Amino acid sequence: MPINAHPDYLAAEKKYLECQTDAERILALEDMIRKAPGHKGAENLRAQLKTRLKKLKEKILTRKSKKSGKPGIKKEDRQIALVGYSNVGKSSILTKLTNSNAKISEVAFTTNEPEVGMMSYQGVQIQVIEIPSIDSDNFDYGLANSADIIIFIITNIEQISKIEEKLKKSVGKKIILMNKSDLMTENEKRKITATLKSKYPKYSPVVFSINSKENIEELKEKILENFEIVRIYLKEPGKPVTDKPLVVPPKTTLKGVAEKIKNGLSNRVKEVRITGPSSKFPNQKVGLSHIVKDKDIVEFKTN
């Protein structure tokens, strides 16, 4: 720290130390250079700051050059972001949930850019993105902040508050996934589960093991629950019910279902029959204003 440093410089230095990305560090360093002491005794300091700034800019240019030409990640209707520190099992979990071939290694920071896969569960397609370690310069705040669901993958409870601090701008729902339960005793698992449910009840905590696949079905169920989706199974007159559901948001009417199948279809509907949670009895005749529920079977008769 320079002698007789102005409070403005000290504030800029403090801001630099709190930066999370290289882009933020560049802006902070430029501010430090502007506010650095101008006397002769601070010449070395100014030179060091300028050298540091130059190296950071070169680092970002090199990274951009390596990534140039790589297409961006298109957001699907349902998107999950896997976040956490290095070596907590993000890549392994991505491969178990999806068809991805993510790199798996015990070496820290193996994932340098987002990895994408598609999870198919009970007829629902969900995009899953593994984001590089949250404490690396490659962590993508944009993807994490915009995802519909963020899964905190942790190996100790202390990591939760640190991840929360970094994701204050995120809008998605949260799920806590305590990985490596195969290394715990049954008593330890019970205690950790109770603690997570007590402290983070809104985060749908799951104690999980990628090696034993313990609670993988529970994780998938909680993912589906957090999307609050409604699956509609269609049936044409005289034909069996479709295997693959039509996925719609909660409180969707039958008119909305018809329009999702095909624009203008609702204008051609002359009769609708429904069987399932929203019907009073099987094959109930209802109107287009009827609100569907998850796992309803719908049969449209058209002109």
C-alpha positions, 0 to 999 in steps of 0.5 A, a space after each residue: 500500500 502506498 504512503 499517503 494514499 488518498 481515501 479514493 484510491 483505497 476505496 478503489 483498491 478495496 473494490 478491486 479485491 472484491 471483484 469476481 471476474 476479470 472484466 470487473 478487475 479491469 474496470 477496477 484497475 483502471 479506476 485505481 490507476 486514475 486515483 493512484 498517488 502522483 508523487 515520485 514515491 508511487 512510481 513503482 505502484 503505478 507501473 505495477 498497476 499498468 502491467 497488471 492491467 495489460 496482462 489481464 486484457 491479454 488474458 481476456 483477448 486470448 480467452 475470446 480467441 479460443 472461444 471464437 466461432 463457438 455458438 451460444 447456448 440457446 435457452 429452451 422452454 425449461 432450463 436448469 443450471 448446475 452450479 458449485 465449486 470445483 470437484 463437487 461432481 457437476 460433470 458426473 451429475 450432468 452425465 447421469 441426468 442427460 445424454 452429455 459427455 462432459 469431461 470428468 476429472 479429479 483435477 480442479 477446474 476441468 470444465 472451462 466452458 458451459 456443457 449442455 445436455 437434455 434430460 428426458 423425464 416422464 415425457 418432459 424435455 429439460 435443458 441442463 447446463 453445467 457451468 464452470 466452477 463458481 470461483 473460476 474466471 469462466 463462471 457464466 453469471 448470465 446463464 446462472 442468473 437467467 436459468 429457470 432452476 439453479 441446482 446448488 451442488 455442494 459437498 458441505 453446508 458452508 458452500 451454500 451461503 457463498 453460492 447465494 452471495 454470488 447469485 443475488 441477481 438470479 431469478 430461478 428457483 433453487 434446489 440444494 444437492 448435497 453430493 457424495 452421500 456414499 461417504 457418509 454414515 446413515 446417522 450423518 445423512 439423517 443429520 444433514 438432511 434434517 439441517 438442510 430441510 430446517 435451514 433451507 426449506 424452500 430449496 428442495 434439498 436432496 442428499 445424493 450420491 452420484 456413485 450409488 445413484 442414491 436419491 436420483 429419482 427424488 432429484 428428478 421428481 423435485 426438478 419436475 415439481 419446481 417447474 410447475 408444469 402440466 402434462 396433457 395426454 392427447 387422444 384422437 377419436 377411436 385411437 389410443 392415448 399418446 405416450 408423449 405429453 403436451 407440456 403447458 403452463 399451470 392454469 392453461 385452458 383447453 383453448 390454450 391447449 388447442 392453440 398450442 397444438 396448432 394455431 386456429 385449432 380452437 376455432 374448429 373444435 366442436 366438442 371436447 372430452 376430458 378424463 383425469 384430475 380436472 374432470 368430475 368423471 371419465 370422458 366428461 364433456 367440457 367447454 374450451 374455458 375449462 382449466 386443465 390439470 397435470 396428467 389430464 387426457 384430452 380428446 378434441 373433436 373438430 369440424 
